[in-house]
Each structure stands twice: as structure tokens, then as C-alpha cells.
């Protein structure tokens, strides 16, 4: 492709053009030739190439930007506020959780909706992909942790045992454990069996954030008490 830089630039611009107009393609595909063009930036290669085909009856064109900005596309479909977003480790899938009790999985490159995960009973506040690319963990205001199969969108299991909202979830680097932040306790669960493996307590207020270290030996957590704690899973608390 480097031998044909003009073609490469056209393809890159066309990709941006189609991604920005993905909803138009889904709902009224023929408008991609008209509405898509007249709202494209003035210096878009796609617009410059095909502008001659804009119908002459459109005598006054709308004001548009000069060039594409950093926005790549809009992913629409949620009917309420989006509460959480997360990329998969291979950057191929984007998960978004909403106040409408659903989590959606999108193709990160195309913006295409892959699955809608509907088993939550309240706001989906957090999500975490497994590094092996097979599972997604999600936490909700309904106090339940759910594990999903990414390929099919099927619910694998529902894990209960929290007394308040699950504010944050994180899957370990070996994809064997999932940690949750809720009430005033950090919990570690066996992701396959759904069994509680360990509790890390000592907080007097709610745990808002949890994450595994890249080597899987440490967990970091943050809470309403304005502290960040680092936990050695073999020895529990390491530092505050």
C-alpha cells in the first residue's frame, strides 16, 4: 500500500466517512450518497471525489468542518445514561454498561453491535474483560456479579454475596480470579466455580475501584475514605 499513497489516503478517509455515517447506513443506506456527502468536511477526500454527484436540487449546502476531527464514530443504542466502558485486551471489542440495565458489546473497529447482555436488574456500573479474550465480568447496582461468554454473549453464571452496589470489577491476568469492590470489602472470586476465595477488609466505607497488577500478585483498591490500598494476595495488606 505504501507504493500507492494516494489510494491509501483515500481508503483511510473513506473508512472515517463510513464509520461516522454507520447509523445512516443502518437506517437509510441510500442517504450515504447524499446526506453523508453534504455533511462531510470540506477537505474530506471522499467528499472531494464524489461531490459532483450531489443532486443539483440541494442548492444550499450546510456549513461543515474543514477536516475530520478526532471523533471516529458514534455508537448509539442505549436508552439511558452510559455508566461504564471498557476495551478488550486485543482492542477488538468495546463493552458499555448503562442505566438501562444492559451491557452492550461492540466491534471496536466497525462499531457494529455484537451482543446485548440483558440479565442485570439495575445500573451496570463496571466491566472487565479476561486477558484470554473469552470472558467478561460485569458488576451492577443489583449487587450481583455476572460472568459472560464474549463469543456468544451468553450468561455463564451469576455470583451473589455483596450487600451493596458492585462499583468495580477486575479479572486477573491468568483469567482465573475476579475481584470486586463493594460495600467496605474487596472480594476475590474463582471465576469458573463462582466461589469466594478471599476477602480483603479493613475499610470503613465503600470500595469504589479495584484492579490487579500485571503479574497478578497484587490488588489495588480505592475507597470513599480517600485512601488507596495495595494488597499482597499472599500476605493481605502491603501498603496504604
C-alpha positions as CSV (number, residue, x, y, z in Angstrom):
1,X,0.0,0.0,0.0
2,X,2.9,2.4,0.6
3,X,3.6,2.2,-3.2
4,X,0.2,3.9,-3.7
5,X,0.0,6.7,-1.2
6,X,-3.0,8.5,-2.9
7,X,-5.0,5.3,-2.8
8,X,-4.0,4.7,0.9
9,X,-5.2,8.2,1.8
10,X,-8.5,7.7,0.0
11,X,-9.1,4.4,1.8
12,X,-8.3,5.9,5.2
13,X,-10.7,8.8,4.5
14,X,-13.4,6.5,3.2
15,X,-13.1,4.4,6.4
16,X,-13.6,7.5,8.5
17,X,-16.5,8.6,6.3
18,X,-18.3,5.2,6.6
19,X,-17.7,4.9,10.4
20,X,-19.1,8.4,11.0
21,X,-22.1,7.5,9.0
22,X,-22.7,4.0,10.3
23,X,-26.1,4.8,11.7
24,X,-27.1,6.4,8.4
25,X,-26.1,3.2,6.7
26,X,-28.2,1.1,9.0
27,X,-31.3,3.1,8.8
28,X,-31.4,4.8,5.3
29,X,-28.4,3.4,3.4
30,X,-29.1,5.3,0.1
31,X,-28.6,8.6,2.0
32,X,-24.9,7.7,2.3
33,X,-24.6,9.2,-1.3
34,X,-26.3,12.5,-0.4
35,X,-26.7,13.3,3.3
36,X,-23.4,11.7,4.1
37,X,-21.6,13.7,1.5
38,X,-23.1,17.1,2.3
39,X,-22.2,16.8,6.0
40,X,-18.7,15.6,5.4
41,X,-15.8,18.0,6.0
42,X,-14.9,20.3,3.0
43,X,-11.5,18.8,2.6
44,X,-12.5,15.1,3.0
45,X,-11.1,13.2,0.1
46,X,-14.3,11.2,-0.2
47,X,-16.4,14.4,-0.4
48,X,-14.0,16.0,-2.9
49,X,-14.0,12.8,-5.1
50,X,-17.8,12.4,-5.2
51,X,-19.2,15.9,-4.6
52,X,-20.1,16.2,-8.2
53,X,-22.8,13.6,-7.6
54,X,-24.7,15.7,-5.0
55,X,-28.1,16.5,-6.6
56,X,-28.3,20.0,-8.0
57,X,-31.7,20.5,-6.2
58,X,-29.7,20.9,-3.0
59,X,-28.8,24.5,-3.7
60,X,-27.6,25.5,-0.2
61,X,-25.2,23.1,1.5
62,X,-24.7,23.1,5.3
63,X,-21.7,24.6,7.0
64,X,-19.3,21.8,7.9
65,X,-15.8,21.4,9.4
66,X,-12.8,21.8,7.2
67,X,-11.3,18.4,8.0
68,X,-12.2,15.3,10.1
69,X,-11.6,15.8,13.8
70,X,-10.6,13.1,16.3
71,X,-14.0,11.6,16.6
72,X,-14.2,8.4,14.7
73,X,-17.8,7.3,15.2
74,X,-20.8,7.3,17.5
75,X,-22.2,4.1,19.0
76,X,-25.9,4.5,19.6
77,X,-28.4,2.2,21.0
78,X,-28.5,2.7,24.8
79,X,-31.8,4.2,26.0
80,X,-30.3,5.7,29.2
81,X,-27.0,7.1,30.6
82,X,-23.9,5.1,29.9
83,X,-22.3,4.3,33.2
84,X,-19.2,2.3,32.2
85,X,-17.0,1.5,29.2
86,X,-14.1,-1.0,28.7
87,X,-11.9,-2.2,25.8
88,X,-10.9,-5.8,25.5
89,X,-7.2,-6.6,25.7
90,X,-6.9,-7.1,21.9
91,X,-8.7,-3.8,21.2
92,X,-11.3,-5.7,19.1
93,X,-14.3,-5.3,21.4
94,X,-15.8,-2.4,23.4
95,X,-18.2,-3.0,26.3
96,X,-20.6,-0.3,27.5
97,X,-22.8,-0.6,30.6
98,X,-25.9,1.6,31.0
99,X,-28.5,2.8,33.4
100,X,-31.0,0.9,31.3
101,X,-29.7,-2.4,33.0
102,X,-28.0,-3.6,29.8
103,X,-24.4,-4.1,28.7
104,X,-23.6,-4.0,25.0
105,X,-20.6,-5.4,23.2
106,X,-19.5,-3.5,20.1
107,X,-16.9,-4.2,17.4
108,X,-14.3,-1.6,18.1
109,X,-13.2,-1.1,14.5
110,X,-16.6,-1.2,12.8
111,X,-19.0,0.0,15.6
112,X,-21.2,-3.0,14.9
113,X,-23.3,-4.2,17.8
114,X,-22.3,-7.8,18.6
115,X,-24.3,-8.7,21.7
116,X,-26.8,-7.1,24.1
117,X,-26.4,-8.5,27.7
118,X,-29.8,-8.2,29.4
119,X,-29.7,-10.1,32.7
120,X,-28.9,-7.2,35.0
121,X,-31.6,-5.8,37.2
122,X,-30.2,-2.4,37.7
123,X,-27.4,0.0,36.5
124,X,-24.4,-1.7,35.1
125,X,-21.6,0.1,36.9
126,X,-18.4,-1.8,35.8
127,X,-16.9,-4.3,33.5
128,X,-13.7,-6.2,32.9
129,X,-12.5,-8.4,30.1
130,X,-10.4,-11.5,30.8
131,X,-6.9,-11.3,29.2
132,X,-7.5,-14.6,27.3
133,X,-10.4,-12.9,25.5
134,X,-13.0,-15.4,26.5
135,X,-15.0,-13.8,29.3
136,X,-16.4,-10.5,30.5
137,X,-17.3,-9.8,34.2
138,X,-19.8,-7.1,35.0
139,X,-20.9,-5.5,38.2
140,X,-24.2,-3.9,38.9
141,X,-26.2,-1.9,41.4
142,X,-28.3,-5.0,41.8
143,X,-25.5,-6.4,44.0
144,X,-24.7,-9.3,41.6
145,X,-21.5,-10.1,39.7
146,X,-22.1,-11.7,36.3
147,X,-19.8,-13.6,34.0
148,X,-20.4,-13.7,30.3
149,X,-19.1,-15.6,27.3
150,X,-17.8,-13.0,24.9
151,X,-18.2,-15.1,21.7
152,X,-21.9,-15.9,22.3
153,X,-23.0,-13.2,24.7
154,X,-24.4,-16.0,26.9
155,X,-24.5,-15.6,30.7
156,X,-22.2,-18.1,32.3
157,X,-23.0,-17.5,35.9
158,X,-24.4,-15.1,38.4
159,X,-22.4,-14.6,41.6
160,X,-24.1,-13.2,44.7
161,X,-22.7,-12.2,48.1
162,X,-22.5,-8.5,48.1
163,X,-24.5,-6.3,50.4
164,X,-24.3,-3.1,48.3
165,X,-23.6,-2.0,44.7
166,X,-20.7,-3.5,42.9
167,X,-18.7,-0.4,41.9
168,X,-15.7,-2.1,40.2
169,X,-14.5,-5.4,38.9
170,X,-11.2,-6.7,37.6
171,X,-10.2,-10.1,36.1
172,X,-6.7,-11.4,37.0
173,X,-4.0,-11.8,34.3
174,X,-4.4,-15.6,34.3
175,X,-8.2,-15.2,33.9
176,X,-8.8,-17.4,37.0
177,X,-9.9,-14.8,39.5
178,X,-12.1,-11.8,39.5
179,X,-12.0,-9.1,42.2
180,X,-14.9,-6.9,43.2
181,X,-15.2,-3.6,45.0
182,X,-18.4,-3.1,47.0
183,X,-19.6,-2.1,50.5
184,X,-16.4,-1.9,52.5
185,X,-14.8,-5.2,51.4
186,X,-12.6,-6.3,48.4
187,X,-13.6,-9.8,47.4
188,X,-11.8,-12.3,45.2
189,X,-13.8,-15.0,43.4
190,X,-12.9,-18.1,41.5
191,X,-14.2,-17.1,38.1
192,X,-15.0,-20.6,36.9
193,X,-16.6,-22.0,40.1
194,X,-18.1,-18.7,41.3
195,X,-16.8,-19.4,44.8
196,X,-15.4,-16.8,47.2
197,X,-11.7,-17.3,47.5
198,X,-10.6,-14.4,49.7
199,X,-11.8,-11.2,51.4
200,X,-9.6,-8.1,51.9
201,X,-11.3,-6.0,54.5
202,X,-10.4,-3.1,56.8
203,X,-12.3,-0.3,55.0
204,X,-14.9,1.6,56.9
205,X,-16.5,3.0,53.7
206,X,-17.4,1.7,50.3
207,X,-14.7,0.4,47.9
208,X,-15.0,2.3,44.6
209,X,-12.2,0.9,42.5
210,X,-10.2,-2.4,42.2
211,X,-7.5,-3.6,39.8
212,X,-5.0,-6.5,39.6
213,X,-1.3,-5.8,39.0
214,X,0.1,-7.2,35.6
215,X,1.7,-10.1,37.4
216,X,-1.5,-11.0,39.3
217,X,0.2,-10.9,42.7
218,X,-1.2,-7.6,43.9
219,X,-4.6,-5.9,44.1
220,X,-5.0,-2.1,44.4
221,X,-8.2,-0.6,45.8
222,X,-9.6,2.9,46.4
223,X,-12.5,3.9,48.6
224,X,-14.6,6.7,49.9
225,X,-12.2,7.2,52.8
226,X,-9.7,8.9,50.5
227,X,-7.2,6.1,50.6
228,X,-5.6,3.7,48.1
229,X,-4.6,0.4,49.5
230,X,-2.2,-2.1,47.9
231,X,-2.8,-5.8,48.8
232,X,-0.4,-8.7,48.5
233,X,-2.6,-11.6,47.9
234,X,-0.3,-13.9,49.8
235,X,0.0,-11.6,52.8
236,X,-3.0,-9.4,52.5
237,X,-2.3,-5.7,53.2
238,X,1.0,-4.5,51.9
239,X,0.7,-0.7,52.0
240,X,-1.8,2.2,52.4
